[in-house]
Amino acid sequence: MLSWLGMRKSKKTGRQFFRNVQKRTVTFVLLTSLAALSGVKSLLTYLIPTSYLEDPIVAALPGVVGVLVAMVYVLVIERLFIDEADNTSR
């Protein structure tokens, strides 16, 4: 129906994110990633002098770096869980 948008029904499914991991563990990982985001943002805001924070680009850096650190953290932890699940299933 929406093939003109490039959307087609496909039977092929990709790898599920956090497959075979309990919801409690996923919640804990996501909450700790929020703590990491907040910690990195606070640390960079503390380390960057206030006169530099007047510039809008520099003022956005702590938040952007915090989000990137949180994303990398979640991806690494998810990969570790998947590898551990694959090793235990063998």
Phi and psi restraints in degrees (range 20) as a CNS / XPLOR table:
assign (resid 1 and name C) (resid 2 and name N)
       (resid 2 and name CA) (resid 2 and name C) 1.0 -105.9 20.0 2
assign (resid 2 and name N) (resid 2 and name CA)
       (resid 2 and name C) (resid 3 and name N) 1.0 35.2 20.0 2
assign (resid 2 and name C) (resid 3 and name N)
       (resid 3 and name CA) (resid 3 and name C) 1.0 -67.9 20.0 2
assign (resid 3 and name N) (resid 3 and name CA)
       (resid 3 and name C) (resid 4 and name N) 1.0 -25.0 20.0 2
assign (resid 3 and name C) (resid 4 and name N)
       (resid 4 and name CA) (resid 4 and name C) 1.0 -67.8 20.0 2
assign (resid 4 and name N) (resid 4 and name CA)
       (resid 4 and name C) (resid 5 and name N) 1.0 -18.3 20.0 2
assign (resid 4 and name C) (resid 5 and name N)
       (resid 5 and name CA) (resid 5 and name C) 1.0 -92.4 20.0 2
assign (resid 5 and name N) (resid 5 and name CA)
       (resid 5 and name C) (resid 6 and name N) 1.0 -2.2 20.0 2
assign (resid 5 and name C) (resid 6 and name N)
       (resid 6 and name CA) (resid 6 and name C) 1.0 89.3 20.0 2
assign (resid 6 and name N) (resid 6 and name CA)
       (resid 6 and name C) (resid 7 and name N) 1.0 6.9 20.0 2
assign (resid 6 and name C) (resid 7 and name N)
       (resid 7 and name CA) (resid 7 and name C) 1.0 -98.1 20.0 2
assign (resid 7 and name N) (resid 7 and name CA)
       (resid 7 and name C) (resid 8 and name N) 1.0 119.8 20.0 2
assign (resid 7 and name C) (resid 8 and name N)
       (resid 8 and name CA) (resid 8 and name C) 1.0 -131.2 20.0 2
assign (resid 8 and name N) (resid 8 and name CA)
       (resid 8 and name C) (resid 9 and name N) 1.0 153.2 20.0 2
assign (resid 8 and name C) (resid 9 and name N)
       (resid 9 and name CA) (resid 9 and name C) 1.0 -76.2 20.0 2
assign (resid 9 and name N) (resid 9 and name CA)
       (resid 9 and name C) (resid 10 and name N) 1.0 128.0 20.0 2
assign (resid 9 and name C) (resid 10 and name N)
       (resid 10 and name CA) (resid 10 and name C) 1.0 -132.3 20.0 2
assign (resid 10 and name N) (resid 10 and name CA)
       (resid 10 and name C) (resid 11 and name N) 1.0 139.9 20.0 2
assign (resid 10 and name C) (resid 11 and name N)
       (resid 11 and name CA) (resid 11 and name C) 1.0 -81.0 20.0 2
assign (resid 11 and name N) (resid 11 and name CA)
       (resid 11 and name C) (resid 12 and name N) 1.0 -17.3 20.0 2
assign (resid 11 and name C) (resid 12 and name N)
       (resid 12 and name CA) (resid 12 and name C) 1.0 -74.4 20.0 2
assign (resid 12 and name N) (resid 12 and name CA)
       (resid 12 and name C) (resid 13 and name N) 1.0 125.7 20.0 2
assign (resid 12 and name C) (resid 13 and name N)
       (resid 13 and name CA) (resid 13 and name C) 1.0 -117.0 20.0 2
assign (resid 13 and name N) (resid 13 and name CA)
       (resid 13 and name C) (resid 14 and name N) 1.0 143.6 20.0 2
assign (resid 13 and name C) (resid 14 and name N)
       (resid 14 and name CA) (resid 14 and name C) 1.0 -83.7 20.0 2
assign (resid 14 and name N) (resid 14 and name CA)
       (resid 14 and name C) (resid 15 and name N) 1.0 -175.6 20.0 2
assign (resid 14 and name C) (resid 15 and name N)
       (resid 15 and name CA) (resid 15 and name C) 1.0 -72.1 20.0 2
assign (resid 15 and name N) (resid 15 and name CA)
       (resid 15 and name C) (resid 16 and name N) 1.0 131.9 20.0 2
assign (resid 15 and name C) (resid 16 and name N)
       (resid 16 and name CA) (resid 16 and name C) 1.0 -76.2 20.0 2
assign (resid 16 and name N) (resid 16 and name CA)
       (resid 16 and name C) (resid 17 and name N) 1.0 138.5 20.0 2
assign (resid 16 and name C) (resid 17 and name N)
       (resid 17 and name CA) (resid 17 and name C) 1.0 -75.1 20.0 2
assign (resid 17 and name N) (resid 17 and name CA)
       (resid 17 and name C) (resid 18 and name N) 1.0 129.7 20.0 2
assign (resid 17 and name C) (resid 18 and name N)
       (resid 18 and name CA) (resid 18 and name C) 1.0 56.8 20.0 2
assign (resid 18 and name N) (resid 18 and name CA)
       (resid 18 and name C) (resid 19 and name N) 1.0 46.7 20.0 2
assign (resid 18 and name C) (resid 19 and name N)
       (resid 19 and name CA) (resid 19 and name C) 1.0 -72.0 20.0 2
assign (resid 19 and name N) (resid 19 and name CA)
       (resid 19 and name C) (resid 20 and name N) 1.0 144.3 20.0 2
assign (resid 19 and name C) (resid 20 and name N)
       (resid 20 and name CA) (resid 20 and name C) 1.0 59.9 20.0 2
assign (resid 20 and name N) (resid 20 and name CA)
       (resid 20 and name C) (resid 21 and name N) 1.0 30.9 20.0 2
assign (resid 20 and name C) (resid 21 and name N)
       (resid 21 and name CA) (resid 21 and name C) 1.0 -121.9 20.0 2
assign (resid 21 and name N) (resid 21 and name CA)
       (resid 21 and name C) (resid 22 and name N) 1.0 138.1 20.0 2
assign (resid 21 and name C) (resid 22 and name N)
       (resid 22 and name CA) (resid 22 and name C) 1.0 -64.9 20.0 2
assign (resid 22 and name N) (resid 22 and name CA)
       (resid 22 and name C) (resid 23 and name N) 1.0 151.7 20.0 2
assign (resid 22 and name C) (resid 23 and name N)
       (resid 23 and name CA) (resid 23 and name C) 1.0 -63.4 20.0 2
assign (resid 23 and name N) (resid 23 and name CA)
       (resid 23 and name C) (resid 24 and name N) 1.0 -33.6 20.0 2
assign (resid 23 and name C) (resid 24 and name N)
       (resid 24 and name CA) (resid 24 and name C) 1.0 -63.3 20.0 2
assign (resid 24 and name N) (resid 24 and name CA)
       (resid 24 and name C) (resid 25 and name N) 1.0 -40.0 20.0 2
assign (resid 24 and name C) (resid 25 and name N)
       (resid 25 and name CA) (resid 25 and name C) 1.0 -68.1 20.0 2
assign (resid 25 and name N) (resid 25 and name CA)
       (resid 25 and name C) (resid 26 and name N) 1.0 -42.0 20.0 2
assign (resid 25 and name C) (resid 26 and name N)
       (resid 26 and name CA) (resid 26 and name C) 1.0 -62.6 20.0 2
assign (resid 26 and name N) (resid 26 and name CA)
       (resid 26 and name C) (resid 27 and name N) 1.0 -42.5 20.0 2
assign (resid 26 and name C) (resid 27 and name N)
       (resid 27 and name CA) (resid 27 and name C) 1.0 -61.6 20.0 2
assign (resid 27 and name N) (resid 27 and name CA)
       (resid 27 and name C) (resid 28 and name N) 1.0 -42.8 20.0 2
assign (resid 27 and name C) (resid 28 and name N)
       (resid 28 and name CA) (resid 28 and name C) 1.0 -62.9 20.0 2
assign (resid 28 and name N) (resid 28 and name CA)
       (resid 28 and name C) (resid 29 and name N) 1.0 -42.3 20.0 2
assign (resid 28 and name C) (resid 29 and name N)
       (resid 29 and name CA) (resid 29 and name C) 1.0 -63.3 20.0 2
assign (resid 29 and name N) (resid 29 and name CA)
       (resid 29 and name C) (resid 30 and name N) 1.0 -43.7 20.0 2
assign (resid 29 and name C) (resid 30 and name N)
       (resid 30 and name CA) (resid 30 and name C) 1.0 -67.9 20.0 2
assign (resid 30 and name N) (resid 30 and name CA)
       (resid 30 and name C) (resid 31 and name N) 1.0 -36.7 20.0 2
assign (resid 30 and name C) (resid 31 and name N)
       (resid 31 and name CA) (resid 31 and name C) 1.0 -68.2 20.0 2
assign (resid 31 and name N) (resid 31 and name CA)
       (resid 31 and name C) (resid 32 and name N) 1.0 -39.3 20.0 2
assign (resid 31 and name C) (resid 32 and name N)
       (resid 32 and name CA) (resid 32 and name C) 1.0 -69.2 20.0 2
assign (resid 32 and name N) (resid 32 and name CA)
       (resid 32 and name C) (resid 33 and name N) 1.0 -29.4 20.0 2
assign (resid 32 and name C) (resid 33 and name N)
       (resid 33 and name CA) (resid 33 and name C) 1.0 -68.4 20.0 2
assign (resid 33 and name N) (resid 33 and name CA)
       (resid 33 and name C) (resid 34 and name N) 1.0 -35.8 20.0 2
assign (resid 33 and name C) (resid 34 and name N)
       (resid 34 and name CA) (resid 34 and name C) 1.0 -65.2 20.0 2
assign (resid 34 and name N) (resid 34 and name CA)
       (resid 34 and name C) (resid 35 and name N) 1.0 -37.8 20.0 2
assign (resid 34 and name C) (resid 35 and name N)
       (resid 35 and name CA) (resid 35 and name C) 1.0 -65.3 20.0 2
assign (resid 35 and name N) (resid 35 and name CA)
       (resid 35 and name C) (resid 36 and name N) 1.0 -40.1 20.0 2
assign (resid 35 and name C) (resid 36 and name N)
       (resid 36 and name CA) (resid 36 and name C) 1.0 -64.4 20.0 2
assign (resid 36 and name N) (resid 36 and name CA)
       (resid 36 and name C) (resid 37 and name N) 1.0 -42.4 20.0 2
assign (resid 36 and name C) (resid 37 and name N)
       (resid 37 and name CA) (resid 37 and name C) 1.0 -59.4 20.0 2
assign (resid 37 and name N) (resid 37 and name CA)
       (resid 37 and name C) (resid 38 and name N) 1.0 -47.6 20.0 2
assign (resid 37 and name C) (resid 38 and name N)
       (resid 38 and name CA) (resid 38 and name C) 1.0 -65.0 20.0 2
assign (resid 38 and name N) (resid 38 and name CA)
       (resid 38 and name C) (resid 39 and name N) 1.0 -40.5 20.0 2
assign (resid 38 and name C) (resid 39 and name N)
       (resid 39 and name CA) (resid 39 and name C) 1.0 -64.6 20.0 2
assign (resid 39 and name N) (resid 39 and name CA)
       (resid 39 and name C) (resid 40 and name N) 1.0 -44.8 20.0 2
assign (resid 39 and name C) (resid 40 and name N)
       (resid 40 and name CA) (resid 40 and name C) 1.0 -65.7 20.0 2
assign (resid 40 and name N) (resid 40 and name CA)
       (resid 40 and name C) (resid 41 and name N) 1.0 -41.2 20.0 2
assign (resid 40 and name C) (resid 41 and name N)
       (resid 41 and name CA) (resid 41 and name C) 1.0 -63.6 20.0 2
assign (resid 41 and name N) (resid 41 and name CA)
       (resid 41 and name C) (resid 42 and name N) 1.0 -44.1 20.0 2
assign (resid 41 and name C) (resid 42 and name N)
       (resid 42 and name CA) (resid 42 and name C) 1.0 -65.7 20.0 2
assign (resid 42 and name N) (resid 42 and name CA)
       (resid 42 and name C) (resid 43 and name N) 1.0 -41.3 20.0 2
assign (resid 42 and name C) (resid 43 and name N)
       (resid 43 and name CA) (resid 43 and name C) 1.0 -63.2 20.0 2
assign (resid 43 and name N) (resid 43 and name CA)
       (resid 43 and name C) (resid 44 and name N) 1.0 -46.0 20.0 2
assign (resid 43 and name C) (resid 44 and name N)
       (resid 44 and name CA) (resid 44 and name C) 1.0 -68.5 20.0 2
assign (resid 44 and name N) (resid 44 and name CA)
       (resid 44 and name C) (resid 45 and name N) 1.0 -35.5 20.0 2
assign (resid 44 and name C) (resid 45 and name N)
       (resid 45 and name CA) (resid 45 and name C) 1.0 -64.6 20.0 2
assign (resid 45 and name N) (resid 45 and name CA)
       (resid 45 and name C) (resid 46 and name N) 1.0 -35.6 20.0 2
assign (resid 45 and name C) (resid 46 and name N)
       (resid 46 and name CA) (resid 46 and name C) 1.0 -71.2 20.0 2
assign (resid 46 and name N) (resid 46 and name CA)
       (resid 46 and name C) (resid 47 and name N) 1.0 -39.6 20.0 2
assign (resid 46 and name C) (resid 47 and name N)
       (resid 47 and name CA) (resid 47 and name C) 1.0 -77.4 20.0 2
assign (resid 47 and name N) (resid 47 and name CA)
       (resid 47 and name C) (resid 48 and name N) 1.0 -31.8 20.0 2
assign (resid 47 and name C) (resid 48 and name N)
       (resid 48 and name CA) (resid 48 and name C) 1.0 -79.3 20.0 2
assign (resid 48 and name N) (resid 48 and name CA)
       (resid 48 and name C) (resid 49 and name N) 1.0 128.6 20.0 2
assign (resid 48 and name C) (resid 49 and name N)
       (resid 49 and name CA) (resid 49 and name C) 1.0 -61.0 20.0 2
assign (resid 49 and name N) (resid 49 and name CA)
       (resid 49 and name C) (resid 50 and name N) 1.0 147.4 20.0 2
assign (resid 49 and name C) (resid 50 and name N)
       (resid 50 and name CA) (resid 50 and name C) 1.0 -63.5 20.0 2
assign (resid 50 and name N) (resid 50 and name CA)
       (resid 50 and name C) (resid 51 and name N) 1.0 -29.6 20.0 2
assign (resid 50 and name C) (resid 51 and name N)
       (resid 51 and name CA) (resid 51 and name C) 1.0 -65.7 20.0 2
assign (resid 51 and name N) (resid 51 and name CA)
       (resid 51 and name C) (resid 52 and name N) 1.0 -31.4 20.0 2
assign (resid 51 and name C) (resid 52 and name N)
       (resid 52 and name CA) (resid 52 and name C) 1.0 -75.0 20.0 2
assign (resid 52 and name N) (resid 52 and name CA)
       (resid 52 and name C) (resid 53 and name N) 1.0 -25.6 20.0 2
assign (resid 52 and name C) (resid 53 and name N)
       (resid 53 and name CA) (resid 53 and name C) 1.0 -72.4 20.0 2
assign (resid 53 and name N) (resid 53 and name CA)
       (resid 53 and name C) (resid 54 and name N) 1.0 -6.4 20.0 2
assign (resid 53 and name C) (resid 54 and name N)
       (resid 54 and name CA) (resid 54 and name C) 1.0 -68.9 20.0 2
assign (resid 54 and name N) (resid 54 and name CA)
       (resid 54 and name C) (resid 55 and name N) 1.0 -30.0 20.0 2
assign (resid 54 and name C) (resid 55 and name N)
       (resid 55 and name CA) (resid 55 and name C) 1.0 -75.0 20.0 2
assign (resid 55 and name N) (resid 55 and name CA)
       (resid 55 and name C) (resid 56 and name N) 1.0 129.3 20.0 2
assign (resid 55 and name C) (resid 56 and name N)
       (resid 56 and name CA) (resid 56 and name C) 1.0 -63.5 20.0 2
assign (resid 56 and name N) (resid 56 and name CA)
       (resid 56 and name C) (resid 57 and name N) 1.0 -32.8 20.0 2
assign (resid 56 and name C) (resid 57 and name N)
       (resid 57 and name CA) (resid 57 and name C) 1.0 -69.5 20.0 2
assign (resid 57 and name N) (resid 57 and name CA)
       (resid 57 and name C) (resid 58 and name N) 1.0 -45.4 20.0 2
assign (resid 57 and name C) (resid 58 and name N)
       (resid 58 and name CA) (resid 58 and name C) 1.0 -68.1 20.0 2
assign (resid 58 and name N) (resid 58 and name CA)
       (resid 58 and name C) (resid 59 and name N) 1.0 -33.7 20.0 2
assign (resid 58 and name C) (resid 59 and name N)
       (resid 59 and name CA) (resid 59 and name C) 1.0 -66.7 20.0 2
assign (resid 59 and name N) (resid 59 and name CA)
       (resid 59 and name C) (resid 60 and name N) 1.0 -27.3 20.0 2
assign (resid 59 and name C) (resid 60 and name N)
       (resid 60 and name CA) (resid 60 and name C) 1.0 -83.8 20.0 2
assign (resid 60 and name N) (resid 60 and name CA)
       (resid 60 and name C) (resid 61 and name N) 1.0 -16.2 20.0 2
assign (resid 60 and name C) (resid 61 and name N)
       (resid 61 and name CA) (resid 61 and name C) 1.0 -59.3 20.0 2
assign (resid 61 and name N) (resid 61 and name CA)
       (resid 61 and name C) (resid 62 and name N) 1.0 -45.1 20.0 2
assign (resid 61 and name C) (resid 62 and name N)
       (resid 62 and name CA) (resid 62 and name C) 1.0 -59.2 20.0 2
assign (resid 62 and name N) (resid 62 and name CA)
       (resid 62 and name C) (resid 63 and name N) 1.0 -39.9 20.0 2
assign (resid 62 and name C) (resid 63 and name N)
       (resid 63 and name CA) (resid 63 and name C) 1.0 -68.3 20.0 2
assign (resid 63 and name N) (resid 63 and name CA)
       (resid 63 and name C) (resid 64 and name N) 1.0 -41.4 20.0 2
assign (resid 63 and name C) (resid 64 and name N)
       (resid 64 and name CA) (resid 64 and name C) 1.0 -66.0 20.0 2
assign (resid 64 and name N) (resid 64 and name CA)
       (resid 64 and name C) (resid 65 and name N) 1.0 -45.1 20.0 2
assign (resid 64 and name C) (resid 65 and name N)
       (resid 65 and name CA) (resid 65 and name C) 1.0 -65.4 20.0 2
assign (resid 65 and name N) (resid 65 and name CA)
       (resid 65 and name C) (resid 66 and name N) 1.0 -37.9 20.0 2
assign (resid 65 and name C) (resid 66 and name N)
       (resid 66 and name CA) (resid 66 and name C) 1.0 -62.3 20.0 2
assign (resid 66 and name N) (resid 66 and name CA)
       (resid 66 and name C) (resid 67 and name N) 1.0 -42.3 20.0 2
assign (resid 66 and name C) (resid 67 and name N)
       (resid 67 and name CA) (resid 67 and name C) 1.0 -65.1 20.0 2
assign (resid 67 and name N) (resid 67 and name CA)
       (resid 67 and name C) (resid 68 and name N) 1.0 -42.3 20.0 2
assign (resid 67 and name C) (resid 68 and name N)
       (resid 68 and name CA) (resid 68 and name C) 1.0 -63.1 20.0 2
assign (resid 68 and name N) (resid 68 and name CA)
       (resid 68 and name C) (resid 69 and name N) 1.0 -41.6 20.0 2
assign (resid 68 and name C) (resid 69 and name N)
       (resid 69 and name CA) (resid 69 and name C) 1.0 -63.7 20.0 2
assign (resid 69 and name N) (resid 69 and name CA)
       (resid 69 and name C) (resid 70 and name N) 1.0 -42.4 20.0 2
assign (resid 69 and name C) (resid 70 and name N)
       (resid 70 and name CA) (resid 70 and name C) 1.0 -64.6 20.0 2
assign (resid 70 and name N) (resid 70 and name CA)
       (resid 70 and name C) (resid 71 and name N) 1.0 -39.7 20.0 2
assign (resid 70 and name C) (resid 71 and name N)
       (resid 71 and name CA) (resid 71 and name C) 1.0 -65.6 20.0 2
assign (resid 71 and name N) (resid 71 and name CA)
       (resid 71 and name C) (resid 72 and name N) 1.0 -44.8 20.0 2
assign (resid 71 and name C) (resid 72 and name N)
       (resid 72 and name CA) (resid 72 and name C) 1.0 -63.2 20.0 2
assign (resid 72 and name N) (resid 72 and name CA)
       (resid 72 and name C) (resid 73 and name N) 1.0 -40.4 20.0 2
assign (resid 72 and name C) (resid 73 and name N)
       (resid 73 and name CA) (resid 73 and name C) 1.0 -59.4 20.0 2
assign (resid 73 and name N) (resid 73 and name CA)
       (resid 73 and name C) (resid 74 and name N) 1.0 -48.2 20.0 2
assign (resid 73 and name C) (resid 74 and name N)
       (resid 74 and name CA) (resid 74 and name C) 1.0 -64.4 20.0 2
assign (resid 74 and name N) (resid 74 and name CA)
       (resid 74 and name C) (resid 75 and name N) 1.0 -42.9 20.0 2
assign (resid 74 and name C) (resid 75 and name N)
       (resid 75 and name CA) (resid 75 and name C) 1.0 -65.5 20.0 2
assign (resid 75 and name N) (resid 75 and name CA)
       (resid 75 and name C) (resid 76 and name N) 1.0 -39.8 20.0 2
assign (resid 75 and name C) (resid 76 and name N)
       (resid 76 and name CA) (resid 76 and name C) 1.0 -68.0 20.0 2
assign (resid 76 and name N) (resid 76 and name CA)
       (resid 76 and name C) (resid 77 and name N) 1.0 -45.3 20.0 2
assign (resid 76 and name C) (resid 77 and name N)
       (resid 77 and name CA) (resid 77 and name C) 1.0 -63.8 20.0 2
assign (resid 77 and name N) (resid 77 and name CA)
       (resid 77 and name C) (resid 78 and name N) 1.0 -40.5 20.0 2
assign (resid 77 and name C) (resid 78 and name N)
       (resid 78 and name CA) (resid 78 and name C) 1.0 -62.8 20.0 2
assign (resid 78 and name N) (resid 78 and name CA)
       (resid 78 and name C) (resid 79 and name N) 1.0 -41.6 20.0 2
assign (resid 78 and name C) (resid 79 and name N)
       (resid 79 and name CA) (resid 79 and name C) 1.0 -64.9 20.0 2
assign (resid 79 and name N) (resid 79 and name CA)
       (resid 79 and name C) (resid 80 and name N) 1.0 -39.6 20.0 2
assign (resid 79 and name C) (resid 80 and name N)
       (resid 80 and name CA) (resid 80 and name C) 1.0 -62.9 20.0 2
assign (resid 80 and name N) (resid 80 and name CA)
       (resid 80 and name C) (resid 81 and name N) 1.0 -41.3 20.0 2
assign (resid 80 and name C) (resid 81 and name N)
       (resid 81 and name CA) (resid 81 and name C) 1.0 -65.0 20.0 2
assign (resid 81 and name N) (resid 81 and name CA)
       (resid 81 and name C) (resid 82 and name N) 1.0 -41.0 20.0 2
assign (resid 81 and name C) (resid 82 and name N)
       (resid 82 and name CA) (resid 82 and name C) 1.0 -65.7 20.0 2
assign (resid 82 and name N) (resid 82 and name CA)
       (resid 82 and name C) (resid 83 and name N) 1.0 -44.0 20.0 2
assign (resid 82 and name C) (resid 83 and name N)
       (resid 83 and name CA) (resid 83 and name C) 1.0 -62.9 20.0 2
assign (resid 83 and name N) (resid 83 and name CA)
       (resid 83 and name C) (resid 84 and name N) 1.0 -40.1 20.0 2
assign (resid 83 and name C) (resid 84 and name N)
       (resid 84 and name CA) (resid 84 and name C) 1.0 -65.6 20.0 2
assign (resid 84 and name N) (resid 84 and name CA)
       (resid 84 and name C) (resid 85 and name N) 1.0 -40.6 20.0 2
assign (resid 84 and name C) (resid 85 and name N)
       (resid 85 and name CA) (resid 85 and name C) 1.0 -66.4 20.0 2
assign (resid 85 and name N) (resid 85 and name CA)
       (resid 85 and name C) (resid 86 and name N) 1.0 -37.0 20.0 2
assign (resid 85 and name C) (resid 86 and name N)
       (resid 86 and name CA) (resid 86 and name C) 1.0 -67.9 20.0 2
assign (resid 86 and name N) (resid 86 and name CA)
       (resid 86 and name C) (resid 87 and name N) 1.0 -38.0 20.0 2
assign (resid 86 and name C) (resid 87 and name N)
       (resid 87 and name CA) (resid 87 and name C) 1.0 -69.2 20.0 2
assign (resid 87 and name N) (resid 87 and name CA)
       (resid 87 and name C) (resid 88 and name N) 1.0 -35.9 20.0 2
assign (resid 87 and name C) (resid 88 and name N)
       (resid 88 and name CA) (resid 88 and name C) 1.0 -77.0 20.0 2
assign (resid 88 and name N) (resid 88 and name CA)
       (resid 88 and name C) (resid 89 and name N) 1.0 -24.0 20.0 2
assign (resid 88 and name C) (resid 89 and name N)
       (resid 89 and name CA) (resid 89 and name C) 1.0 -79.9 20.0 2
assign (resid 89 and name N) (resid 89 and name CA)
       (resid 89 and name C) (resid 90 and name N) 1.0 -16.1 20.0 2
